[in-house]
Amino acid sequence: MGLLGIMSVSGSALAVERQRAEIAAGNLANSESTRGPDGKAYRKNVAVVSAVPAYRNASGLVSGVQVDTINTVNSTVRRYEPWHPDAGADGYVEYPDINPAMEMADLMSADRSFQLNAAAIQSAKAMLADSLEIAK
């Protein structure tokens, strides 16, 4: 794979990591939401990431990654809070089954992966510039 292929792969990874960070941030922001637009508790979202099939371009074999789908996890946690405005007749309130520590770890992972892919693009860009300088 050439330098342009590296940039293509890292570029696709940047888009995936941005989406992963947005999803984790949304899950964190709504971890205590008891009512969404549909009137039910917020549901956790999870990105399903897969490899893009390899293809050949002028610089060689290139592949990458993409977000295939964003799945919604339908599990909830029930807490006994009879004073809560969203409590049912039995006094329980449905909350999304979101672990803030896990979401924060996912957010940090996406951020770190984004940084590493941005650094890979910068390195490839510098190598390409050096190659052009040598070729003068």
VMD Tcl script that builds the backbone (N, CA, C; Angstrom):
set m [mol new atoms 408]
animate dup $m
set s [atomselect $m all]
$s set {name element resname resid chain x y z} {
  {N N MET 1 A 0.853 -1.173 0.000}
  {CA C MET 1 A 0.000 0.000 0.000}
  {C C MET 1 A 0.896 1.232 0.000}
  {N N GLY 2 A 0.548 2.199 -0.822}
  {CA C GLY 2 A 1.309 3.429 -0.907}
  {C C GLY 2 A 0.880 4.436 0.147}
  {N N LEU 3 A 1.519 5.586 0.091}
  {CA C LEU 3 A 1.211 6.638 1.062}
  {C C LEU 3 A -0.213 7.143 0.917}
  {N N LEU 4 A -0.695 7.204 -0.314}
  {CA C LEU 4 A -2.083 7.645 -0.510}
  {C C LEU 4 A -3.069 6.623 0.046}
  {N N GLY 5 A -2.722 5.341 -0.039}
  {CA C GLY 5 A -3.566 4.301 0.543}
  {C C GLY 5 A -3.631 4.417 2.061}
  {N N ILE 6 A -2.478 4.726 2.677}
  {CA C ILE 6 A -2.439 4.924 4.131}
  {C C ILE 6 A -3.352 6.079 4.524}
  {N N MET 7 A -3.300 7.130 3.726}
  {CA C MET 7 A -4.158 8.290 4.016}
  {C C MET 7 A -5.638 7.935 3.862}
  {N N SER 8 A -5.950 7.105 2.883}
  {CA C SER 8 A -7.335 6.695 2.663}
  {C C SER 8 A -7.854 5.840 3.826}
  {N N VAL 9 A -7.033 4.887 4.255}
  {CA C VAL 9 A -7.430 4.015 5.362}
  {C C VAL 9 A -7.593 4.825 6.648}
  {N N SER 10 A -6.623 5.674 6.943}
  {CA C SER 10 A -6.701 6.487 8.154}
  {C C SER 10 A -7.853 7.479 8.086}
  {N N GLY 11 A -8.137 7.979 6.886}
  {CA C GLY 11 A -9.268 8.892 6.728}
  {C C GLY 11 A -10.595 8.217 7.031}
  {N N SER 12 A -10.745 6.976 6.583}
  {CA C SER 12 A -11.983 6.252 6.893}
  {C C SER 12 A -12.081 5.983 8.395}
  {N N ALA 13 A -10.934 5.704 9.022}
  {CA C ALA 13 A -10.927 5.469 10.468}
  {C C ALA 13 A -11.280 6.743 11.236}
  {N N LEU 14 A -10.855 7.902 10.742}
  {CA C LEU 14 A -11.211 9.168 11.394}
  {C C LEU 14 A -12.730 9.349 11.419}
  {N N ALA 15 A -13.384 9.044 10.307}
  {CA C ALA 15 A -14.842 9.181 10.244}
  {C C ALA 15 A -15.530 8.224 11.219}
  {N N VAL 16 A -15.034 6.993 11.315}
  {CA C VAL 16 A -15.613 6.009 12.231}
  {C C VAL 16 A -15.426 6.447 13.679}
  {N N GLU 17 A -14.229 6.891 14.015}
  {CA C GLU 17 A -13.961 7.289 15.399}
  {C C GLU 17 A -14.758 8.524 15.801}
  {N N ARG 18 A -15.003 9.433 14.858}
  {CA C ARG 18 A -15.848 10.590 15.157}
  {C C ARG 18 A -17.261 10.135 15.496}
  {N N GLN 19 A -17.781 9.192 14.714}
  {CA C GLN 19 A -19.121 8.672 14.986}
  {C C GLN 19 A -19.178 7.942 16.323}
  {N N ARG 20 A -18.155 7.132 16.611}
  {CA C ARG 20 A -18.111 6.425 17.900}
  {C C ARG 20 A -18.111 7.416 19.055}
  {N N ALA 21 A -17.351 8.511 18.928}
  {CA C ALA 21 A -17.296 9.522 19.992}
  {C C ALA 21 A -18.651 10.208 20.156}
  {N N GLU 22 A -19.313 10.518 19.047}
  {CA C GLU 22 A -20.637 11.143 19.128}
  {C C GLU 22 A -21.651 10.233 19.809}
  {N N ILE 23 A -21.595 8.949 19.487}
  {CA C ILE 23 A -22.532 7.989 20.079}
  {C C ILE 23 A -22.271 7.856 21.580}
  {N N ALA 24 A -21.004 7.727 21.974}
  {CA C ALA 24 A -20.672 7.606 23.398}
  {C C ALA 24 A -21.074 8.865 24.163}
  {N N ALA 25 A -20.852 10.037 23.564}
  {CA C ALA 25 A -21.240 11.289 24.218}
  {C C ALA 25 A -22.762 11.375 24.372}
  {N N GLY 26 A -23.489 10.943 23.347}
  {CA C GLY 26 A -24.949 10.926 23.437}
  {C C GLY 26 A -25.450 9.966 24.501}
  {N N ASN 27 A -24.817 8.807 24.598}
  {CA C ASN 27 A -25.199 7.847 25.635}
  {C C ASN 27 A -24.930 8.423 27.023}
  {N N LEU 28 A -23.756 9.069 27.189}
  {CA C LEU 28 A -23.430 9.678 28.484}
  {C C LEU 28 A -24.420 10.775 28.844}
  {N N ALA 29 A -24.739 11.615 27.869}
  {CA C ALA 29 A -25.649 12.732 28.120}
  {C C ALA 29 A -27.047 12.259 28.499}
  {N N ASN 30 A -27.445 11.107 28.009}
  {CA C ASN 30 A -28.801 10.609 28.266}
  {C C ASN 30 A -28.855 9.447 29.243}
  {N N SER 31 A -27.793 9.227 30.005}
  {CA C SER 31 A -27.749 8.070 30.902}
  {C C SER 31 A -28.803 8.125 32.007}
  {N N GLU 32 A -29.330 9.307 32.287}
  {CA C GLU 32 A -30.377 9.429 33.305}
  {C C GLU 32 A -31.704 9.904 32.715}
  {N N SER 33 A -31.830 9.838 31.399}
  {CA C SER 33 A -33.067 10.289 30.738}
  {C C SER 33 A -34.151 9.233 30.885}
  {N N THR 34 A -35.245 9.638 31.482}
  {CA C THR 34 A -36.344 8.697 31.694}
  {C C THR 34 A -37.420 8.810 30.622}
  {N N ARG 35 A -37.321 9.848 29.805}
  {CA C ARG 35 A -38.346 10.016 28.783}
  {C C ARG 35 A -37.731 10.624 27.534}
  {N N GLY 36 A -37.888 9.934 26.423}
  {CA C GLY 36 A -37.398 10.424 25.141}
  {C C GLY 36 A -38.551 10.932 24.307}
  {N N PRO 37 A -38.310 11.192 23.032}
  {CA C PRO 37 A -39.375 11.686 22.147}
  {C C PRO 37 A -40.554 10.719 22.039}
  {N N ASP 38 A -40.271 9.416 22.227}
  {CA C ASP 38 A -41.341 8.421 22.140}
  {C C ASP 38 A -42.057 8.210 23.470}
  {N N GLY 39 A -41.646 8.960 24.510}
  {CA C GLY 39 A -42.272 8.833 25.817}
  {C C GLY 39 A -41.669 7.751 26.688}
  {N N LYS 40 A -40.707 6.999 26.160}
  {CA C LYS 40 A -40.058 5.931 26.920}
  {C C LYS 40 A -38.646 6.351 27.299}
  {N N ALA 41 A -38.013 5.549 28.127}
  {CA C ALA 41 A -36.632 5.827 28.527}
  {C C ALA 41 A -35.719 5.789 27.312}
  {N N TYR 42 A -34.672 6.610 27.355}
  {CA C TYR 42 A -33.664 6.620 26.295}
  {C C TYR 42 A -33.088 5.217 26.155}
  {N N ARG 43 A -32.710 4.828 24.946}
  {CA C ARG 43 A -32.080 3.535 24.690}
  {C C ARG 43 A -30.652 3.766 24.233}
  {N N LYS 44 A -29.732 2.968 24.774}
  {CA C LYS 44 A -28.319 3.067 24.436}
  {C C LYS 44 A -28.095 2.732 22.967}
  {N N ASN 45 A -27.196 3.475 22.312}
  {CA C ASN 45 A -26.824 3.214 20.923}
  {C C ASN 45 A -25.421 2.631 20.872}
  {N N VAL 46 A -25.205 1.730 19.924}
  {CA C VAL 46 A -23.901 1.084 19.736}
  {C C VAL 46 A -23.599 1.046 18.243}
  {N N ALA 47 A -22.389 1.474 17.872}
  {CA C ALA 47 A -21.972 1.439 16.467}
  {C C ALA 47 A -21.435 0.056 16.123}
  {N N VAL 48 A -21.839 -0.454 14.968}
  {CA C VAL 48 A -21.311 -1.712 14.449}
  {C C VAL 48 A -20.342 -1.342 13.331}
  {N N VAL 49 A -19.056 -1.625 13.560}
  {CA C VAL 49 A -17.996 -1.238 12.631}
  {C C VAL 49 A -17.509 -2.470 11.881}
  {N N SER 50 A -17.262 -2.297 10.585}
  {CA C SER 50 A -16.738 -3.408 9.793}
  {C C SER 50 A -15.681 -2.887 8.828}
  {N N ALA 51 A -14.919 -3.821 8.304}
  {CA C ALA 51 A -13.898 -3.478 7.319}
  {C C ALA 51 A -14.557 -3.257 5.963}
  {N N VAL 52 A -14.049 -2.286 5.242}
  {CA C VAL 52 A -14.482 -2.050 3.872}
  {C C VAL 52 A -13.733 -3.043 2.998}
  {N N PRO 53 A -14.413 -3.706 2.086}
  {CA C PRO 53 A -13.704 -4.649 1.206}
  {C C PRO 53 A -12.556 -3.951 0.479}
  {N N ALA 54 A -11.454 -4.649 0.373}
  {CA C ALA 54 A -10.268 -4.084 -0.279}
  {C C ALA 54 A -10.528 -3.861 -1.763}
  {N N TYR 55 A -9.967 -2.809 -2.289}
  {CA C TYR 55 A -10.032 -2.540 -3.718}
  {C C TYR 55 A -8.658 -2.051 -4.175}
  {N N ARG 56 A -8.416 -2.142 -5.428}
  {CA C ARG 56 A -7.116 -1.752 -5.967}
  {C C ARG 56 A -7.266 -0.402 -6.672}
  {N N ASN 57 A -6.384 0.521 -6.294}
  {CA C ASN 57 A -6.329 1.789 -7.019}
  {C C ASN 57 A -4.911 1.981 -7.541}
  {N N ALA 58 A -4.608 3.176 -8.010}
  {CA C ALA 58 A -3.304 3.422 -8.632}
  {C C ALA 58 A -2.141 3.201 -7.669}
  {N N SER 59 A -2.374 3.400 -6.354}
  {CA C SER 59 A -1.276 3.252 -5.392}
  {C C SER 59 A -1.226 1.862 -4.769}
  {N N GLY 60 A -2.111 0.967 -5.152}
  {CA C GLY 60 A -2.074 -0.401 -4.626}
  {C C GLY 60 A -3.389 -0.822 -4.017}
  {N N LEU 61 A -3.321 -1.828 -3.157}
  {CA C LEU 61 A -4.507 -2.382 -2.516}
  {C C LEU 61 A -4.911 -1.497 -1.334}
  {N N VAL 62 A -6.162 -1.081 -1.293}
  {CA C VAL 62 A -6.650 -0.161 -0.266}
  {C C VAL 62 A -7.910 -0.735 0.362}
  {N N SER 63 A -8.044 -0.587 1.660}
  {CA C SER 63 A -9.284 -0.937 2.351}
  {C C SER 63 A -9.501 0.131 3.417}
  {N N GLY 64 A -10.369 -0.123 4.337}
  {CA C GLY 64 A -10.648 0.844 5.391}
  {C C GLY 64 A -11.707 0.286 6.326}
  {N N VAL 65 A -12.352 1.168 7.051}
  {CA C VAL 65 A -13.422 0.769 7.965}
  {C C VAL 65 A -14.618 1.689 7.760}
  {N N GLN 66 A -15.769 1.214 8.206}
  {CA C GLN 66 A -16.985 2.015 8.119}
  {C C GLN 66 A -17.949 1.596 9.215}
  {N N VAL 67 A -18.866 2.484 9.562}
  {CA C VAL 67 A -19.941 2.144 10.486}
  {C C VAL 67 A -21.063 1.556 9.650}
  {N N ASP 68 A -21.341 0.260 9.871}
  {CA C ASP 68 A -22.414 -0.395 9.123}
  {C C ASP 68 A -23.781 0.070 9.595}
  {N N THR 69 A -24.013 -0.081 10.883}
  {CA C THR 69 A -25.297 0.314 11.460}
  {C C THR 69 A -25.069 0.859 12.863}
  {N N ILE 70 A -26.084 1.503 13.361}
  {CA C ILE 70 A -26.088 1.934 14.759}
  {C C ILE 70 A -27.255 1.207 15.407}
  {N N ASN 71 A -26.913 0.253 16.271}
  {CA C ASN 71 A -27.936 -0.554 16.926}
  {C C ASN 71 A -28.398 0.105 18.218}
  {N N THR 72 A -29.649 -0.134 18.556}
  {CA C THR 72 A -30.220 0.351 19.808}
  {C C THR 72 A -30.361 -0.827 20.756}
  {N N VAL 73 A -29.825 -0.662 21.971}
  {CA C VAL 73 A -29.925 -1.699 22.996}
  {C C VAL 73 A -31.217 -1.454 23.763}
  {N N ASN 74 A -32.092 -2.439 23.783}
  {CA C ASN 74 A -33.416 -2.242 24.363}
  {C C ASN 74 A -33.521 -2.523 25.852}
  {N N SER 75 A -32.415 -2.828 26.526}
  {CA C SER 75 A -32.512 -3.131 27.955}
  {C C SER 75 A -32.588 -1.841 28.783}
  {N N THR 76 A -33.319 -1.926 29.865}
  {CA C THR 76 A -33.460 -0.799 30.787}
  {C C THR 76 A -33.226 -1.292 32.213}
  {N N VAL 77 A -33.068 -0.337 33.108}
  {CA C VAL 77 A -32.916 -0.617 34.536}
  {C C VAL 77 A -34.096 0.040 35.234}
  {N N ARG 78 A -34.722 -0.700 36.135}
  {CA C ARG 78 A -35.864 -0.149 36.881}
  {C C ARG 78 A -35.424 0.208 38.295}
  {N N ARG 79 A -35.786 1.426 38.708}
  {CA C ARG 79 A -35.478 1.884 40.072}
  {C C ARG 79 A -36.778 2.277 40.769}
  {N N TYR 80 A -36.835 1.942 42.042}
  {CA C TYR 80 A -38.024 2.288 42.826}
  {C C TYR 80 A -37.909 3.734 43.277}
  {N N GLU 81 A -38.677 4.594 42.633}
  {CA C GLU 81 A -38.707 6.028 42.951}
  {C C GLU 81 A -40.148 6.519 42.806}
  {N N PRO 82 A -40.992 6.221 43.791}
  {CA C PRO 82 A -42.421 6.552 43.651}
  {C C PRO 82 A -42.700 8.052 43.542}
  {N N TRP 83 A -41.772 8.913 43.944}
  {CA C TRP 83 A -41.954 10.354 43.874}
  {C C TRP 83 A -41.632 10.922 42.483}
  {N N HIS 84 A -41.006 10.129 41.651}
  {CA C HIS 84 A -40.578 10.591 40.325}
  {C C HIS 84 A -41.796 10.777 39.424}
  {N N PRO 85 A -41.828 11.862 38.617}
  {CA C PRO 85 A -42.989 12.087 37.733}
  {C C PRO 85 A -43.192 11.000 36.670}
  {N N ASP 86 A -42.135 10.254 36.338}
  {CA C ASP 86 A -42.260 9.197 35.333}
  {C C ASP 86 A -42.465 7.816 35.946}
  {N N ALA 87 A -42.706 7.757 37.245}
  {CA C ALA 87 A -42.911 6.467 37.909}
  {C C ALA 87 A -44.232 5.854 37.459}
  {N N GLY 88 A -44.198 4.539 37.278}
  {CA C GLY 88 A -45.413 3.823 36.924}
  {C C GLY 88 A -46.296 3.633 38.148}
  {N N ALA 89 A -47.375 2.922 37.967}
  {CA C ALA 89 A -48.305 2.673 39.063}
  {C C ALA 89 A -47.644 1.893 40.191}
  {N N ASP 90 A -46.617 1.092 39.859}
  {CA C ASP 90 A -45.917 0.308 40.878}
  {C C ASP 90 A -44.791 1.091 41.557}
  {N N GLY 91 A -44.555 2.353 41.133}
  {CA C GLY 91 A -43.536 3.197 41.755}
  {C C GLY 91 A -42.148 3.069 41.124}
  {N N TYR 92 A -42.020 2.267 40.093}
  {CA C TYR 92 A -40.712 2.074 39.445}
  {C C TYR 92 A -40.566 2.991 38.234}
  {N N VAL 93 A -39.331 3.443 38.025}
  {CA C VAL 93 A -38.992 4.297 36.883}
  {C C VAL 93 A -37.990 3.539 36.015}
  {N N GLU 94 A -38.191 3.573 34.702}
  {CA C GLU 94 A -37.258 2.939 33.768}
  {C C GLU 94 A -36.155 3.916 33.384}
  {N N TYR 95 A -34.922 3.470 33.541}
  {CA C TYR 95 A -33.744 4.228 33.118}
  {C C TYR 95 A -33.013 3.415 32.062}
  {N N PRO 96 A -32.272 4.088 31.182}
  {CA C PRO 96 A -31.494 3.328 30.194}
  {C C PRO 96 A -30.396 2.526 30.882}
  {N N ASP 97 A -30.094 1.368 30.343}
  {CA C ASP 97 A -29.053 0.501 30.903}
  {C C ASP 97 A -27.691 0.960 30.370}
  {N N ILE 98 A -27.225 2.089 30.908}
  {CA C ILE 98 A -25.972 2.693 30.472}
  {C C ILE 98 A -25.035 2.783 31.663}
  {N N ASN 99 A -23.832 2.247 31.494}
  {CA C ASN 99 A -22.794 2.339 32.514}
  {C C ASN 99 A -21.909 3.528 32.140}
  {N N PRO 100 A -21.975 4.635 32.895}
  {CA C PRO 100 A -21.185 5.820 32.535}
  {C C PRO 100 A -19.679 5.554 32.452}
  {N N ALA 101 A -19.157 4.669 33.280}
  {CA C ALA 101 A -17.723 4.362 33.229}
  {C C ALA 101 A -17.360 3.687 31.902}
  {N N MET 102 A -18.201 2.774 31.439}
  {CA C MET 102 A -17.948 2.109 30.153}
  {C C MET 102 A -18.071 3.100 28.986}
  {N N GLU 103 A -19.048 3.972 29.062}
  {CA C GLU 103 A -19.215 4.973 28.002}
  {C C GLU 103 A -18.030 5.934 27.976}
  {N N MET 104 A -17.525 6.305 29.149}
  {CA C MET 104 A -16.364 7.187 29.210}
  {C C MET 104 A -15.137 6.483 28.639}
  {N N ALA 105 A -14.992 5.190 28.931}
  {CA C ALA 105 A -13.876 4.415 28.363}
  {C C ALA 105 A -14.001 4.337 26.845}
  {N N ASP 106 A -15.225 4.138 26.322}
  {CA C ASP 106 A -15.441 4.124 24.869}
  {C C ASP 106 A -15.105 5.483 24.250}
  {N N LEU 107 A -15.501 6.551 24.938}
  {CA C LEU 107 A -15.218 7.895 24.449}
  {C C LEU 107 A -13.714 8.155 24.413}
  {N N MET 108 A -13.003 7.743 25.455}
  {CA C MET 108 A -11.549 7.915 25.501}
  {C C MET 108 A -10.866 7.067 24.429}
  {N N SER 109 A -11.371 5.865 24.207}
  {CA C SER 109 A -10.818 4.985 23.174}
  {C C SER 109 A -11.000 5.594 21.783}
  {N N ALA 110 A -12.183 6.111 21.514}
  {CA C ALA 110 A -12.444 6.740 20.219}
  {C C ALA 110 A -11.568 7.970 20.033}
  {N N ASP 111 A -11.394 8.751 21.105}
  {CA C ASP 111 A -10.556 9.946 21.033}
  {C C ASP 111 A -9.105 9.582 20.747}
  {N N ARG 112 A -8.606 8.577 21.439}
  {CA C ARG 112 A -7.212 8.160 21.246}
  {C C ARG 112 A -7.001 7.578 19.839}
  {N N SER 113 A -7.945 6.786 19.372}
  {CA C SER 113 A -7.844 6.232 18.021}
  {C C SER 113 A -7.891 7.338 16.974}
  {N N PHE 114 A -8.716 8.353 17.215}
  {CA C PHE 114 A -8.791 9.490 16.301}
  {C C PHE 114 A -7.434 10.189 16.239}
  {N N GLN 115 A -6.836 10.426 17.415}
  {CA C GLN 115 A -5.526 11.088 17.473}
  {C C GLN 115 A -4.462 10.279 16.733}
  {N N LEU 116 A -4.449 8.966 16.928}
  {CA C LEU 116 A -3.456 8.121 16.277}
  {C C LEU 116 A -3.619 8.116 14.760}
  {N N ASN 117 A -4.851 8.080 14.283}
  {CA C ASN 117 A -5.073 8.105 12.837}
  {C C ASN 117 A -4.730 9.466 12.242}
  {N N ALA 118 A -4.989 10.533 12.984}
  {CA C ALA 118 A -4.592 11.857 12.511}
  {C C ALA 118 A -3.067 11.948 12.433}
  {N N ALA 119 A -2.369 11.360 13.413}
  {CA C ALA 119 A -0.906 11.346 13.384}
  {C C ALA 119 A -0.387 10.515 12.211}
  {N N ALA 120 A -1.051 9.420 11.894}
  {CA C ALA 120 A -0.648 8.598 10.746}
  {C C ALA 120 A -0.789 9.385 9.450}
  {N N ILE 121 A -1.860 10.150 9.325}
  {CA C ILE 121 A -2.053 10.972 8.130}
  {C C ILE 121 A -0.964 12.033 8.040}
  {N N GLN 122 A -0.645 12.659 9.176}
  {CA C GLN 122 A 0.410 13.673 9.180}
  {C C GLN 122 A 1.754 13.071 8.788}
  {N N SER 123 A 2.046 11.868 9.283}
  {CA C SER 123 A 3.312 11.195 8.933}
  {C C SER 123 A 3.366 10.864 7.446}
  {N N ALA 124 A 2.268 10.350 6.907}
  {CA C ALA 124 A 2.221 10.034 5.481}
  {C C ALA 124 A 2.371 11.297 4.645}
  {N N LYS 125 A 1.749 12.368 5.103}
  {CA C LYS 125 A 1.854 13.649 4.398}
  {C C LYS 125 A 3.306 14.143 4.399}
  {N N ALA 126 A 3.984 14.021 5.538}
  {CA C ALA 126 A 5.385 14.443 5.624}
  {C C ALA 126 A 6.273 13.572 4.741}
  {N N MET 127 A 6.031 12.259 4.725}
  {CA C MET 127 A 6.816 11.364 3.870}
  {C C MET 127 A 6.592 11.682 2.395}
  {N N LEU 128 A 5.350 11.997 2.029}
  {CA C LEU 128 A 5.046 12.340 0.646}
  {C C LEU 128 A 5.754 13.641 0.257}
  {N N ALA 129 A 5.742 14.617 1.157}
  {CA C ALA 129 A 6.435 15.889 0.886}
  {C C ALA 129 A 7.934 15.671 0.757}
  {N N ASP 130 A 8.503 14.835 1.632}
  {CA C ASP 130 A 9.940 14.514 1.547}
  {C C ASP 130 A 10.272 13.800 0.244}
  {N N SER 131 A 9.400 12.903 -0.179}
  {CA C SER 131 A 9.619 12.182 -1.442}
  {C C SER 131 A 9.627 13.141 -2.628}
  {N N LEU 132 A 8.704 14.089 -2.600}
  {CA C LEU 132 A 8.653 15.070 -3.680}
  {C C LEU 132 A 9.879 15.979 -3.653}
  {N N GLU 133 A 10.367 16.296 -2.475}
  {CA C GLU 133 A 11.564 17.119 -2.337}
  {C C GLU 133 A 12.790 16.388 -2.881}
  {N N ILE 134 A 12.885 15.104 -2.611}
  {CA C ILE 134 A 14.018 14.283 -3.100}
  {C C ILE 134 A 13.958 14.164 -4.626}
  {N N ALA 135 A 12.751 14.072 -5.158}
  {CA C ALA 135 A 12.577 13.877 -6.604}
  {C C ALA 135 A 12.895 15.135 -7.415}
  {N N LYS 136 A 13.047 16.277 -6.777}
  {CA C LYS 136 A 13.324 17.522 -7.512}
  {C C LYS 136 A 14.605 17.451 -8.258}
}
mol reanalyze $m
mol bondsrecalc $m
mol representation Tube
mol addrep $m
